[in-house]
Amino acid sequence: MKKKDLILSCLLVTSLTGQIANADENNKTVDNNRTVKGTTIGHYQKPGAPIDIIYSSTRVGLNEISDVNISLVTTVKSGEMEVNIDVDKDLKVDGENYNKITFSLNPNEKNYNINLKVSGSKDGLYYVRLLTKMNSKNGAKMRVFAVPVYVGNGKLKQKSNQLIMKALGGENISVSKAQETVEILK
């Protein structure tokens, strides 16, 4: 892999991670019925596929089924939208398993719905992740989303001693050690 490709891959992962955090943390609410709701509509988004998300998931106890309702919203009138769905390893999809879904876009529709039923046997905060992709004449454009699912107490388990800080805009950022090597090509 060339250095340029490696750098572009790192930038894409960093960009997608930021979108996941923004879609999840800044735009979610919890109502009295233990339903977590969120949206990206009307919030800043990095360049990518012209897709927004509206979601809701029910907060459940251990081994109970959570309804996860996802609506992908786009103004694109034709073509196809591919959606790859991945869930955390301790989250089980009940019923039909949706790994990859393709929607044919049409001018009369702008909402494309996905309904999942998931359950977990361990307390925690889990995620249903979506990688959406649209092909256009200028190439493929992607957008990544994460829908939170709370099981039991629903606490996020920390895996590292990573330092979390707040940016001036209020969003969470993580600070990690990095090592850089600069090479002059002749």
Beta strands, then each sheet from edge to edge (+ up, - down):
strand 1: 28-30
strand 2: 35-39
strand 3: 51-58
strand 4: 66-74
strand 5: 80-87
strand 6: 91-94
strand 7: 100-104
strand 8: 111-120
strand 9: 124-136
strand 10: 139-151
strand 11: 163-166
strand 12: 172-175
sheet 1: 1+ 2- 3+ 4- 8+ 6-
sheet 2: 7+ 5- 9+ 10-
sheet 3: 11+ 12-
end
